[in-house]
Amino acid sequence: MTAPLKARVTIMLKDGVLDPQGEAIRHALGGLGFAGVSGVRQGKVIELDLAPELSGDAEAAKAEVARMCEGLLANTVIEKYAVEIL
Amino acid sequence: MTAPLKARVTIMLKDGVLDPQGEAIRHALGGLGFAGVSGVRQGKVIELDLAPELSGDAEAAKAEVARMCEGLLANTVIEKYAVEIL
């Protein structure tokens, strides 16, 4: 019996896709007096608790989470994702 | 002259705060046939490009980004944040 794994998926807009939410944050930081920020990109992070049947093999779990990203979690037209197994 | 630093801020709801968005993702994954997920939490990730005047000292940059989190980026009543300097 192995301990249940967790997976962390980080989803960001691809480079070159405009990020108005990040731009709004950059502007708000400037307005608050935080001068040292030249660019901001905002994305999502999704933490998944994997059930025991997925927790035996980290490589297989990573591949399954990548399938979840392709099928539901990320819009791969404009977003890129990264999967980490914790 | 040092290379500009990047900072990554990860903001998650605190444990114990209900996460309906994560719950919706868990439900949707189940509906698509992905059975091996027992829990989902969704959060935000914000990547900051730090200007040269903040990039000289990683510890000082981390402290400044933490101040940005306290002042704008995170709602510390219900959210926790983590700062990484990349």
Backbone of each chain as nested JSON, in Angstrom:
{
  "chains": [
    {"id": "A", "residues": [
      {"number": 1, "name": "MET", "atoms": {"N": [0.851, -1.19, 0.0], "CA": [0.0, 0.0, 0.0], "C": [0.889, 1.243, 0.0]}},
      {"number": 2, "name": "THR", "atoms": {"N": [0.817, 2.033, -1.054], "CA": [1.592, 3.266, -1.11], "C": [0.736, 4.437, -0.663]}},
      {"number": 3, "name": "ALA", "atoms": {"N": [1.392, 5.491, -0.225], "CA": [0.651, 6.694, 0.17], "C": [0.006, 7.313, -1.074]}},
      {"number": 4, "name": "PRO", "atoms": {"N": [-1.173, 7.908, -0.924], "CA": [-1.805, 8.557, -2.077], "C": [-0.933, 9.689, -2.602]}},
      {"number": 5, "name": "LEU", "atoms": {"N": [-0.859, 9.786, -3.896], "CA": [-0.097, 10.869, -4.515], "C": [-0.972, 12.1, -4.679]}},
      {"number": 6, "name": "LYS", "atoms": {"N": [-0.314, 13.248, -4.77], "CA": [-0.974, 14.475, -5.196], "C": [-0.333, 14.918, -6.507]}},
      {"number": 7, "name": "ALA", "atoms": {"N": [-1.117, 15.527, -7.341], "CA": [-0.597, 16.097, -8.583], "C": [-0.914, 17.578, -8.587]}},
      {"number": 8, "name": "ARG", "atoms": {"N": [0.032, 18.368, -9.09], "CA": [-0.209, 19.799, -9.243], "C": [-0.106, 20.155, -10.72]}},
      {"number": 9, "name": "VAL", "atoms": {"N": [-1.177, 20.737, -11.244], "CA": [-1.215, 21.165, -12.639], "C": [-1.143, 22.686, -12.658]}},
      {"number": 10, "name": "THR", "atoms": {"N": [-0.195, 23.231, -13.4], "CA": [-0.079, 24.682, -13.569], "C": [-0.445, 25.018, -15.002]}},
      {"number": 11, "name": "ILE", "atoms": {"N": [-1.423, 25.885, -15.17], "CA": [-1.932, 26.233, -16.496], "C": [-1.718, 27.725, -16.709]}},
      {"number": 12, "name": "MET", "atoms": {"N": [-0.972, 28.062, -17.743], "CA": [-0.697, 29.464, -18.069], "C": [-1.101, 29.713, -19.517]}},
      {"number": 13, "name": "LEU", "atoms": {"N": [-1.461, 30.95, -19.811], "CA": [-1.632, 31.329, -21.211], "C": [-0.304, 31.168, -21.939]}},
      {"number": 14, "name": "LYS", "atoms": {"N": [-0.376, 30.722, -23.203], "CA": [0.85, 30.592, -23.987], "C": [1.486, 31.968, -24.174]}},
      {"number": 15, "name": "ASP", "atoms": {"N": [2.813, 31.962, -24.361], "CA": [3.504, 33.208, -24.691], "C": [2.898, 33.762, -25.978]}},
      {"number": 16, "name": "GLY", "atoms": {"N": [2.667, 35.032, -26.001], "CA": [2.1, 35.643, -27.195], "C": [0.596, 35.835, -27.109]}},
      {"number": 17, "name": "VAL", "atoms": {"N": [-0.06, 35.113, -26.195], "CA": [-1.49, 35.333, -25.995], "C": [-1.656, 36.467, -24.989]}},
      {"number": 18, "name": "LEU", "atoms": {"N": [-2.435, 37.445, -25.339], "CA": [-2.632, 38.594, -24.452], "C": [-3.23, 38.155, -23.127]}},
      {"number": 19, "name": "ASP", "atoms": {"N": [-2.767, 38.751, -22.035], "CA": [-3.225, 38.395, -20.694], "C": [-3.721, 39.667, -19.997]}},
      {"number": 20, "name": "PRO", "atoms": {"N": [-4.956, 40.075, -20.267], "CA": [-5.447, 41.337, -19.684], "C": [-5.532, 41.288, -18.16]}},
      {"number": 21, "name": "GLN", "atoms": {"N": [-5.765, 40.101, -17.603], "CA": [-5.848, 39.985, -16.143], "C": [-4.47, 40.247, -15.516]}},
      {"number": 22, "name": "GLY", "atoms": {"N": [-3.424, 39.677, -16.131], "CA": [-2.076, 39.947, -15.656], "C": [-1.728, 41.419, -15.79]}},
      {"number": 23, "name": "GLU", "atoms": {"N": [-2.138, 42.007, -16.907], "CA": [-1.855, 43.427, -17.148], "C": [-2.554, 44.302, -16.093]}},
      {"number": 24, "name": "ALA", "atoms": {"N": [-3.786, 43.911, -15.74], "CA": [-4.522, 44.659, -14.712], "C": [-3.802, 44.575, -13.366]}},
      {"number": 25, "name": "ILE", "atoms": {"N": [-3.245, 43.41, -13.055], "CA": [-2.503, 43.253, -11.797], "C": [-1.255, 44.138, -11.818]}},
      {"number": 26, "name": "ARG", "atoms": {"N": [-0.55, 44.124, -12.964], "CA": [0.664, 44.942, -13.066], "C": [0.329, 46.415, -12.836]}},
      {"number": 27, "name": "HIS", "atoms": {"N": [-0.765, 46.85, -13.431], "CA": [-1.176, 48.24, -13.314], "C": [-1.563, 48.56, -11.868]}},
      {"number": 28, "name": "ALA", "atoms": {"N": [-2.289, 47.646, -11.223], "CA": [-2.706, 47.875, -9.839], "C": [-1.502, 47.908, -8.905]}},
      {"number": 29, "name": "LEU", "atoms": {"N": [-0.514, 47.037, -9.161], "CA": [0.694, 47.054, -8.321], "C": [1.401, 48.399, -8.446]}},
      {"number": 30, "name": "GLY", "atoms": {"N": [1.494, 48.907, -9.688], "CA": [2.111, 50.215, -9.884], "C": [1.366, 51.301, -9.121]}},
      {"number": 31, "name": "GLY", "atoms": {"N": [0.04, 51.231, -9.163], "CA": [-0.772, 52.221, -8.461], "C": [-0.604, 52.178, -6.954]}},
      {"number": 32, "name": "LEU", "atoms": {"N": [-0.242, 51.02, -6.436], "CA": [-0.017, 50.881, -4.99], "C": [1.418, 51.222, -4.602]}},
      {"number": 33, "name": "GLY", "atoms": {"N": [2.227, 51.586, -5.563], "CA": [3.588, 51.985, -5.248], "C": [4.628, 50.881, -5.368]}},
      {"number": 34, "name": "PHE", "atoms": {"N": [4.235, 49.711, -5.86], "CA": [5.218, 48.642, -6.084], "C": [5.807, 48.845, -7.474]}},
      {"number": 35, "name": "ALA", "atoms": {"N": [6.978, 49.447, -7.519], "CA": [7.513, 49.892, -8.804], "C": [8.308, 48.811, -9.521]}},
      {"number": 36, "name": "GLY", "atoms": {"N": [8.755, 47.8, -8.831], "CA": [9.758, 46.908, -9.4], "C": [9.223, 45.726, -10.192]}},
      {"number": 37, "name": "VAL", "atoms": {"N": [8.065, 45.86, -10.83], "CA": [7.487, 44.743, -11.577], "C": [7.29, 45.178, -13.021]}},
      {"number": 38, "name": "SER", "atoms": {"N": [7.953, 44.476, -13.947], "CA": [7.863, 44.89, -15.342], "C": [6.861, 44.071, -16.146]}},
      {"number": 39, "name": "GLY", "atoms": {"N": [6.422, 42.947, -15.627], "CA": [5.442, 42.148, -16.354], "C": [4.762, 41.162, -15.434]}},
      {"number": 40, "name": "VAL", "atoms": {"N": [3.508, 40.85, -15.714], "CA": [2.744, 39.903, -14.884], "C": [1.956, 38.988, -15.817]}},
      {"number": 41, "name": "ARG", "atoms": {"N": [1.987, 37.692, -15.52], "CA": [1.116, 36.735, -16.215], "C": [0.345, 35.991, -15.14]}},
      {"number": 42, "name": "GLN", "atoms": {"N": [-0.954, 35.845, -15.339], "CA": [-1.736, 35.079, -14.355], "C": [-2.182, 33.755, -14.95]}},
      {"number": 43, "name": "GLY", "atoms": {"N": [-2.138, 32.727, -14.141], "CA": [-2.624, 31.414, -14.569], "C": [-3.375, 30.72, -13.452]}},
      {"number": 44, "name": "LYS", "atoms": {"N": [-3.634, 29.439, -13.673], "CA": [-4.376, 28.643, -12.701], "C": [-3.499, 27.531, -12.174]}},
      {"number": 45, "name": "VAL", "atoms": {"N": [-3.757, 27.132, -10.95], "CA": [-3.122, 25.931, -10.431], "C": [-4.226, 25.03, -9.889]}},
      {"number": 46, "name": "ILE", "atoms": {"N": [-4.136, 23.758, -10.22], "CA": [-5.147, 22.792, -9.797], "C": [-4.417, 21.653, -9.089]}},
      {"number": 47, "name": "GLU", "atoms": {"N": [-4.789, 21.411, -7.831], "CA": [-4.184, 20.309, -7.078], "C": [-5.167, 19.156, -7.015]}},
      {"number": 48, "name": "LEU", "atoms": {"N": [-4.692, 18.001, -7.437], "CA": [-5.534, 16.805, -7.494], "C": [-5.046, 15.805, -6.456]}},
      {"number": 49, "name": "ASP", "atoms": {"N": [-5.961, 15.298, -5.634], "CA": [-5.652, 14.153, -4.766], "C": [-5.966, 12.894, -5.555]}},
      {"number": 50, "name": "LEU", "atoms": {"N": [-4.959, 12.076, -5.777], "CA": [-5.166, 10.884, -6.595], "C": [-5.583, 9.715, -5.709]}},
      {"number": 51, "name": "ALA", "atoms": {"N": [-6.55, 8.963, -6.197], "CA": [-7.05, 7.807, -5.457], "C": [-5.99, 6.7, -5.462]}},
      {"number": 52, "name": "PRO", "atoms": {"N": [-6.086, 5.741, -4.56], "CA": [-5.044, 4.719, -4.452], "C": [-4.763, 3.981, -5.758]}},
      {"number": 53, "name": "GLU", "atoms": {"N": [-5.788, 3.788, -6.589], "CA": [-5.533, 3.026, -7.821], "C": [-4.654, 3.783, -8.814]}},
      {"number": 54, "name": "LEU", "atoms": {"N": [-4.521, 5.085, -8.632], "CA": [-3.62, 5.864, -9.494], "C": [-2.282, 6.136, -8.822]}},
      {"number": 55, "name": "SER", "atoms": {"N": [-2.164, 5.777, -7.553], "CA": [-1.003, 6.22, -6.783], "C": [0.159, 5.246, -6.805]}},
      {"number": 56, "name": "GLY", "atoms": {"N": [0.004, 4.107, -7.461], "CA": [1.073, 3.112, -7.432], "C": [2.26, 3.488, -8.294]}},
      {"number": 57, "name": "ASP", "atoms": {"N": [2.026, 4.198, -9.357], "CA": [3.062, 4.407, -10.37], "C": [3.046, 5.881, -10.772]}},
      {"number": 58, "name": "ALA", "atoms": {"N": [4.061, 6.625, -10.357], "CA": [4.062, 8.069, -10.576], "C": [4.043, 8.412, -12.058]}},
      {"number": 59, "name": "GLU", "atoms": {"N": [4.763, 7.62, -12.873], "CA": [4.787, 7.918, -14.313], "C": [3.407, 7.739, -14.935]}},
      {"number": 60, "name": "ALA", "atoms": {"N": [2.73, 6.655, -14.559], "CA": [1.385, 6.411, -15.098], "C": [0.422, 7.488, -14.609]}},
      {"number": 61, "name": "ALA", "atoms": {"N": [0.581, 7.907, -13.352], "CA": [-0.29, 8.945, -12.81], "C": [-0.091, 10.243, -13.572]}},
      {"number": 62, "name": "LYS", "atoms": {"N": [1.172, 10.566, -13.874], "CA": [1.466, 11.801, -14.599], "C": [0.828, 11.773, -15.99]}},
      {"number": 63, "name": "ALA", "atoms": {"N": [0.892, 10.617, -16.65], "CA": [0.299, 10.493, -17.981], "C": [-1.217, 10.641, -17.902]}},
      {"number": 64, "name": "GLU", "atoms": {"N": [-1.825, 10.068, -16.87], "CA": [-3.284, 10.167, -16.722], "C": [-3.692, 11.626, -16.463]}},
      {"number": 65, "name": "VAL", "atoms": {"N": [-2.922, 12.337, -15.626], "CA": [-3.242, 13.74, -15.355], "C": [-3.057, 14.573, -16.624]}},
      {"number": 66, "name": "ALA", "atoms": {"N": [-2.055, 14.237, -17.448], "CA": [-1.887, 14.949, -18.72], "C": [-3.111, 14.732, -19.607]}},
      {"number": 67, "name": "ARG", "atoms": {"N": [-3.674, 13.504, -19.581], "CA": [-4.903, 13.267, -20.358], "C": [-6.051, 14.127, -19.817]}},
      {"number": 68, "name": "MET", "atoms": {"N": [-6.115, 14.288, -18.493], "CA": [-7.158, 15.163, -17.915], "C": [-6.983, 16.603, -18.403]}},
      {"number": 69, "name": "CYS", "atoms": {"N": [-5.723, 17.047, -18.5], "CA": [-5.463, 18.408, -18.976], "C": [-5.931, 18.564, -20.409]}},
      {"number": 70, "name": "GLU", "atoms": {"N": [-5.581, 17.581, -21.254], "CA": [-5.959, 17.667, -22.672], "C": [-7.48, 17.637, -22.828]}},
      {"number": 71, "name": "GLY", "atoms": {"N": [-8.15, 16.859, -21.966], "CA": [-9.575, 16.637, -22.147], "C": [-10.462, 17.666, -21.466]}},
      {"number": 72, "name": "LEU", "atoms": {"N": [-9.984, 18.261, -20.382], "CA": [-10.87, 19.128, -19.616], "C": [-10.173, 20.361, -19.053]}},
      {"number": 73, "name": "LEU", "atoms": {"N": [-9.012, 20.186, -18.42], "CA": [-8.508, 21.24, -17.541], "C": [-7.937, 22.433, -18.3]}},
      {"number": 74, "name": "ALA", "atoms": {"N": [-7.264, 22.161, -19.419], "CA": [-6.615, 23.246, -20.156], "C": [-7.263, 23.408, -21.525]}},
      {"number": 75, "name": "ASN", "atoms": {"N": [-7.282, 24.63, -22.0], "CA": [-7.656, 24.916, -23.387], "C": [-6.351, 24.989, -24.165]}},
      {"number": 76, "name": "THR", "atoms": {"N": [-5.99, 23.887, -24.808], "CA": [-4.641, 23.796, -25.381], "C": [-4.457, 24.666, -26.624]}},
      {"number": 77, "name": "VAL", "atoms": {"N": [-5.514, 25.31, -27.083], "CA": [-5.34, 26.271, -28.171], "C": [-4.567, 27.5, -27.666]}},
      {"number": 78, "name": "ILE", "atoms": {"N": [-4.892, 27.944, -26.475], "CA": [-4.272, 29.18, -25.98], "C": [-3.495, 28.977, -24.677]}},
      {"number": 79, "name": "GLU", "atoms": {"N": [-3.603, 27.794, -24.072], "CA": [-2.955, 27.582, -22.775], "C": [-1.933, 26.453, -22.859]}},
      {"number": 80, "name": "LYS", "atoms": {"N": [-0.914, 26.584, -22.018], "CA": [0.049, 25.505, -21.85], "C": [-0.079, 24.993, -20.424]}},
      {"number": 81, "name": "TYR", "atoms": {"N": [0.278, 23.745, -20.204], "CA": [0.153, 23.207, -18.848], "C": [1.409, 22.442, -18.473]}},
      {"number": 82, "name": "ALA", "atoms": {"N": [1.623, 22.329, -17.176], "CA": [2.72, 21.522, -16.656], "C": [2.168, 20.679, -15.519]}},
      {"number": 83, "name": "VAL", "atoms": {"N": [2.552, 19.415, -15.479], "CA": [2.088, 18.484, -14.452], "C": [3.264, 18.112, -13.566]}},
      {"number": 84, "name": "GLU", "atoms": {"N": [3.072, 18.255, -12.263], "CA": [4.06, 17.771, -11.294], "C": [3.377, 16.744, -10.411]}},
      {"number": 85, "name": "ILE", "atoms": {"N": [4.059, 15.677, -10.109], "CA": [3.564, 14.725, -9.116], "C": [4.289, 15.015, -7.805]}},
      {"number": 86, "name": "LEU", "atoms": {"N": [3.537, 15.233, -6.733], "CA": [4.133, 15.651, -5.456], "C": [4.314, 14.445, -4.528]}}
    ]},
    {"id": "B", "residues": [
      {"number": 1, "name": "MET", "atoms": {"N": [25.797, 43.721, -13.224], "CA": [24.436, 43.609, -13.755], "C": [23.982, 42.162, -13.652]}},
      {"number": 2, "name": "THR", "atoms": {"N": [22.961, 41.909, -12.881], "CA": [22.443, 40.541, -12.759], "C": [21.246, 40.372, -13.685]}},
      {"number": 3, "name": "ALA", "atoms": {"N": [20.967, 39.119, -14.046], "CA": [19.805, 38.849, -14.893], "C": [18.531, 39.161, -14.108]}},
      {"number": 4, "name": "PRO", "atoms": {"N": [17.494, 39.655, -14.782], "CA": [16.238, 39.924, -14.076], "C": [15.681, 38.636, -13.482]}},
      {"number": 5, "name": "LEU", "atoms": {"N": [15.162, 38.751, -12.288], "CA": [14.55, 37.601, -11.628], "C": [13.075, 37.502, -12.016]}},
      {"number": 6, "name": "LYS", "atoms": {"N": [12.547, 36.285, -11.905], "CA": [11.11, 36.092, -11.979], "C": [10.648, 35.553, -10.625]}},
      {"number": 7, "name": "ALA", "atoms": {"N": [9.44, 35.908, -10.256], "CA": [8.851, 35.376, -9.032], "C": [7.552, 34.669, -9.391]}},
      {"number": 8, "name": "ARG", "atoms": {"N": [7.312, 33.547, -8.759], "CA": [6.045, 32.85, -8.959], "C": [5.297, 32.819, -7.625]}},
      {"number": 9, "name": "VAL", "atoms": {"N": [4.077, 33.331, -7.632], "CA": [3.227, 33.336, -6.445], "C": [2.111, 32.322, -6.671]}},
      {"number": 10, "name": "THR", "atoms": {"N": [1.959, 31.406, -5.737], "CA": [0.871, 30.429, -5.81], "C": [-0.105, 30.738, -4.691]}},
      {"number": 11, "name": "ILE", "atoms": {"N": [-1.359, 30.955, -5.05], "CA": [-2.381, 31.345, -4.082], "C": [-3.463, 30.273, -4.063]}},
      {"number": 12, "name": "MET", "atoms": {"N": [-3.672, 29.674, -2.905], "CA": [-4.696, 28.634, -2.759], "C": [-5.633, 29.034, -1.633]}},
      {"number": 13, "name": "LEU", "atoms": {"N": [-6.871, 28.572, -1.713], "CA": [-7.764, 28.715, -0.57], "C": [-7.178, 27.953, 0.61]}},
      {"number": 14, "name": "LYS", "atoms": {"N": [-7.345, 28.509, 1.803], "CA": [-6.869, 27.813, 2.997], "C": [-7.615, 26.498, 3.169]}},
      {"number": 15, "name": "ASP", "atoms": {"N": [-6.942, 25.528, 3.818], "CA": [-7.622, 24.279, 4.144], "C": [-8.84, 24.615, 5.004]}},
      {"number": 16, "name": "GLY", "atoms": {"N": [-9.941, 23.976, 4.695], "CA": [-11.135, 24.236, 5.477], "C": [-12.081, 25.221, 4.83]}},
      {"number": 17, "name": "VAL", "atoms": {"N": [-11.568, 26.015, 3.875], "CA": [-12.448, 26.924, 3.131], "C": [-13.026, 26.143, 1.947]}},
      {"number": 18, "name": "LEU", "atoms": {"N": [-14.329, 26.165, 1.814], "CA": [-14.97, 25.422, 0.729], "C": [-14.493, 25.917, -0.626]}},
      {"number": 19, "name": "ASP", "atoms": {"N": [-14.28, 24.993, -1.562], "CA": [-13.776, 25.327, -2.89], "C": [-14.752, 24.766, -3.929]}},
      {"number": 20, "name": "PRO", "atoms": {"N": [-15.829, 25.475, -4.207], "CA": [-16.826, 24.939, -5.142], "C": [-16.294, 24.756, -6.56]}},
      {"number": 21, "name": "GLN", "atoms": {"N": [-15.326, 25.6, -6.94], "CA": [-14.753, 25.464, -8.276], "C": [-13.97, 24.148, -8.4]}},
      {"number": 22, "name": "GLY", "atoms": {"N": [-13.192, 23.849, -7.365], "CA": [-12.48, 22.572, -7.355], "C": [-13.447, 21.401, -7.359]}},
      {"number": 23, "name": "GLU", "atoms": {"N": [-14.515, 21.536, -6.603], "CA": [-15.509, 20.458, -6.529], "C": [-16.165, 20.246, -7.898]}},
      {"number": 24, "name": "ALA", "atoms": {"N": [-16.414, 21.349, -8.608], "CA": [-17.003, 21.243, -9.952], "C": [-16.055, 20.517, -10.904]}},
      {"number": 25, "name": "ILE", "atoms": {"N": [-14.751, 20.793, -10.772], "CA": [-13.769, 20.11, -11.62], "C": [-13.755, 18.622, -11.306]}},
      {"number": 26, "name": "ARG", "atoms": {"N": [-13.787, 18.28, -10.018], "CA": [-13.774, 16.859, -9.615], "C": [-14.98, 16.139, -10.219]}},
      {"number": 27, "name": "HIS", "atoms": {"N": [-16.135, 16.791, -10.144], "CA": [-17.359, 16.201, -10.664], "C": [-17.285, 16.022, -12.179]}},
      {"number": 28, "name": "ALA", "atoms": {"N": [-16.749, 17.038, -12.857], "CA": [-16.647, 16.965, -14.319], "C": [-15.664, 15.878, -14.744]}},
      {"number": 29, "name": "LEU", "atoms": {"N": [-14.557, 15.737, -13.995], "CA": [-13.602, 14.665, -14.319], "C": [-14.271, 13.31, -14.196]}},
      {"number": 30, "name": "GLY", "atoms": {"N": [-15.045, 13.123, -13.116], "CA": [-15.77, 11.861, -12.947], "C": [-16.724, 11.606, -14.104]}},
      {"number": 31, "name": "GLY", "atoms": {"N": [-17.405, 12.658, -14.534], "CA": [-18.344, 12.511, -15.647], "C": [-17.668, 12.143, -16.954]}},
      {"number": 32, "name": "LEU", "atoms": {"N": [-16.389, 12.52, -17.105], "CA": [-15.631, 12.184, -18.317], "C": [-14.953, 10.819, -18.206]}},
      {"number": 33, "name": "GLY", "atoms": {"N": [-15.145, 10.135, -17.088], "CA": [-14.586, 8.803, -16.952], "C": [-13.233, 8.753, -16.26]}},
      {"number": 34, "name": "PHE", "atoms": {"N": [-12.744, 9.873, -15.746], "CA": [-11.487, 9.861, -14.991], "C": [-11.823, 9.523, -13.544]}},
      {"number": 35, "name": "ALA", "atoms": {"N": [-11.639, 8.274, -13.164], "CA": [-12.142, 7.819, -11.867], "C": [-11.161, 8.056, -10.736]}},
      {"number": 36, "name": "GLY", "atoms": {"N": [-9.887, 8.248, -11.024], "CA": [-8.888, 8.161, -9.974], "C": [-8.587, 9.449, -9.239]}},
      {"number": 37, "name": "VAL", "atoms": {"N": [-9.556, 10.336, -9.107], "CA": [-9.311, 11.612, -8.436], "C": [-10.273, 11.739, -7.259]}},
      {"number": 38, "name": "SER", "atoms": {"N": [-9.723, 11.874, -6.063], "CA": [-10.587, 11.91, -4.882], "C": [-10.835, 13.329, -4.38]}},
      {"number": 39, "name": "GLY", "atoms": {"N": [-10.034, 14.291, -4.812], "CA": [-10.263, 15.657, -4.36], "C": [-9.541, 16.627, -5.269]}},
      {"number": 40, "name": "VAL", "atoms": {"N": [-10.101, 17.811, -5.424], "CA": [-9.499, 18.837, -6.285], "C": [-9.584, 20.177, -5.563]}},
      {"number": 41, "name": "ARG", "atoms": {"N": [-8.498, 20.937, -5.599], "CA": [-8.499, 22.327, -5.124], "C": [-7.96, 23.19, -6.255]}},
      {"number": 42, "name": "GLN", "atoms": {"N": [-8.643, 24.285, -6.506], "CA": [-8.144, 25.189, -7.542], "C": [-7.608, 26.467, -6.921]}},
      {"number": 43, "name": "GLY", "atoms": {"N": [-6.529, 26.958, -7.465], "CA": [-5.963, 28.222, -7.023], "C": [-5.433, 29.018, -8.192]}},
      {"number": 44, "name": "LYS", "atoms": {"N": [-4.687, 30.059, -7.857], "CA": [-4.141, 30.966, -8.867], "C": [-2.629, 30.917, -8.822]}},
      {"number": 45, "name": "VAL", "atoms": {"N": [-2.029, 31.155, -9.956], "CA": [-0.586, 31.346, -9.99], "C": [-0.307, 32.647, -10.74]}},
      {"number": 46, "name": "ILE", "atoms": {"N": [0.565, 33.449, -10.18], "CA": [0.899, 34.745, -10.769], "C": [2.405, 34.798, -10.945]}},
      {"number": 47, "name": "GLU", "atoms": {"N": [2.849, 35.01, -12.184], "CA": [4.274, 35.117, -12.462], "C": [4.632, 36.583, -12.674]}},
      {"number": 48, "name": "LEU", "atoms": {"N": [5.607, 37.037, -11.925], "CA": [6.019, 38.438, -11.967], "C": [7.424, 38.526, -12.551]}},
      {"number": 49, "name": "ASP", "atoms": {"N": [7.601, 39.381, -13.538], "CA": [8.948, 39.724, -14.012], "C": [9.431, 40.896, -13.185]}},
      {"number": 50, "name": "LEU", "atoms": {"N": [10.518, 40.707, -12.482], "CA": [10.998, 41.761, -11.595], "C": [11.972, 42.666, -12.338]}},
      {"number": 51, "name": "ALA", "atoms": {"N": [11.814, 43.935, -12.121], "CA": [12.685, 44.909, -12.762], "C": [14.097, 44.806, -12.166]}},
      {"number": 52, "name": "PRO", "atoms": {"N": [15.104, 45.33, -12.874], "CA": [16.489, 45.19, -12.407], "C": [16.709, 45.678, -10.974]}},
      {"number": 53, "name": "GLU", "atoms": {"N": [15.986, 46.733, -10.574], "CA": [16.258, 47.251, -9.221], "C": [15.813, 46.284, -8.121]}},
      {"number": 54, "name": "LEU", "atoms": {"N": [14.93, 45.32, -8.471], "CA": [14.531, 44.302, -7.488], "C": [15.316, 43.003, -7.657]}},
      {"number": 55, "name": "SER", "atoms": {"N": [16.11, 42.896, -8.715], "CA": [16.69, 41.606, -9.061], "C": [18.067, 41.366, -8.441]}},
      {"number": 56, "name": "GLY", "atoms": {"N": [18.605, 42.334, -7.706], "CA": [19.941, 42.155, -7.172], "C": [20.001, 41.18, -6.004]}},
      {"number": 57, "name": "ASP", "atoms": {"N": [18.94, 41.101, -5.244], "CA": [18.987, 40.363, -3.982], "C": [17.716, 39.517, -3.881]}},
      {"number": 58, "name": "ALA", "atoms": {"N": [17.878, 38.195, -4.009], "CA": [16.714, 37.311, -4.063], "C": [15.885, 37.377, -2.772]}},
      {"number": 59, "name": "GLU", "atoms": {"N": [16.582, 37.496, -1.629], "CA": [15.843, 37.54, -0.359], "C": [14.996, 38.809, -0.257]}},
      {"number": 60, "name": "ALA", "atoms": {"N": [15.581, 39.941, -0.665], "CA": [14.829, 41.196, -0.626], "C": [13.671, 41.154, -1.611]}},
      {"number": 61, "name": "ALA", "atoms": {"N": [13.908, 40.535, -2.798], "CA": [12.843, 40.436, -3.788], "C": [11.687, 39.599, -3.236]}},
      {"number": 62, "name": "LYS", "atoms": {"N": [12.042, 38.505, -2.551], "CA": [11.005, 37.629, -1.999], "C": [10.17, 38.376, -0.958]}},
      {"number": 63, "name": "ALA", "atoms": {"N": [10.832, 39.172, -0.141], "CA": [10.108, 39.94, 0.875], "C": [9.193, 40.974, 0.23]}},
      {"number": 64, "name": "GLU", "atoms": {"N": [9.672, 41.602, -0.855], "CA": [8.85, 42.603, -1.544], "C": [7.624, 41.944, -2.187]}},
      {"number": 65, "name": "VAL", "atoms": {"N": [7.825, 40.765, -2.794], "CA": [6.688, 40.068, -3.41], "C": [5.697, 39.622, -2.322]}},
      {"number": 66, "name": "ALA", "atoms": {"N": [6.209, 39.237, -1.15], "CA": [5.298, 38.891, -0.051], "C": [4.458, 40.097, 0.35]}},
      {"number": 67, "name": "ARG", "atoms": {"N": [5.077, 41.294, 0.334], "CA": [4.293, 42.502, 0.633], "C": [3.218, 42.732, -0.437]}},
      {"number": 68, "name": "MET", "atoms": {"N": [3.547, 42.439, -1.694], "CA": [2.533, 42.564, -2.754], "C": [1.369, 41.6, -2.509]}},
      {"number": 69, "name": "CYS", "atoms": {"N": [1.7, 40.388, -2.04], "CA": [0.646, 39.405, -1.748], "C": [-0.26, 39.916, -0.644]}},
      {"number": 70, "name": "GLU", "atoms": {"N": [0.36, 40.45, 0.434], "CA": [-0.431, 40.929, 1.573], "C": [-1.292, 42.118, 1.166]}},
      {"number": 71, "name": "GLY", "atoms": {"N": [-0.754, 42.96, 0.281], "CA": [-1.444, 44.194, -0.045], "C": [-2.45, 44.082, -1.171]}},
      {"number": 72, "name": "LEU", "atoms": {"N": [-2.258, 43.145, -2.097], "CA": [-3.122, 43.108, -3.28], "C": [-3.457, 41.703, -3.76]}},
      {"number": 73, "name": "LEU", "atoms": {"N": [-2.438, 40.85, -3.868], "CA": [-2.634, 39.637, -4.678], "C": [-3.488, 38.586, -3.982]}},
      {"number": 74, "name": "ALA", "atoms": {"N": [-3.326, 38.444, -2.673], "CA": [-4.049, 37.398, -1.947], "C": [-5.023, 38.021, -0.964]}},
      {"number": 75, "name": "ASN", "atoms": {"N": [-6.135, 37.352, -0.755], "CA": [-7.052, 37.701, 0.324], "C": [-6.681, 36.808, 1.511]}},
      {"number": 76, "name": "THR", "atoms": {"N": [-5.892, 37.357, 2.425], "CA": [-5.297, 36.501, 3.457], "C": [-6.298, 36.043, 4.514]}},
      {"number": 77, "name": "VAL", "atoms": {"N": [-7.531, 36.512, 4.428], "CA": [-8.557, 35.956, 5.318], "C": [-8.863, 34.509, 4.938]}},
      {"number": 78, "name": "ILE", "atoms": {"N": [-8.944, 34.252, 3.631], "CA": [-9.344, 32.909, 3.179], "C": [-8.291, 32.23, 2.308]}},
      {"number": 79, "name": "GLU", "atoms": {"N": [-7.234, 32.947, 1.945], "CA": [-6.25, 32.366, 1.031], "C": [-4.865, 32.331, 1.675]}},
      {"number": 80, "name": "LYS", "atoms": {"N": [-4.095, 31.328, 1.28], "CA": [-2.683, 31.273, 1.657], "C": [-1.86, 31.44, 0.389]}},
      {"number": 81, "name": "TYR", "atoms": {"N": [-0.644, 31.929, 0.548], "CA": [0.183, 32.129, -0.639], "C": [1.59, 31.615, -0.386]}},
      {"number": 82, "name": "ALA", "atoms": {"N": [2.26, 31.278, -1.48], "CA": [3.66, 30.878, -1.413], "C": [4.403, 31.627, -2.504]}},
      {"number": 83, "name": "VAL", "atoms": {"N": [5.576, 32.133, -2.174], "CA": [6.399, 32.89, -3.119], "C": [7.644, 32.078, -3.43]}},
      {"number": 84, "name": "GLU", "atoms": {"N": [7.918, 31.903, -4.716], "CA": [9.176, 31.294, -5.162], "C": [9.889, 32.305, -6.039]}},
      {"number": 85, "name": "ILE", "atoms": {"N": [11.183, 32.424, -5.861], "CA": [11.994, 33.224, -6.783], "C": [12.643, 32.258, -7.772]}},
      {"number": 86, "name": "LEU", "atoms": {"N": [12.451, 32.499, -9.071], "CA": [12.922, 31.546, -10.1], "C": [14.275, 31.99, -10.662]}}
    ]}
  ]
}
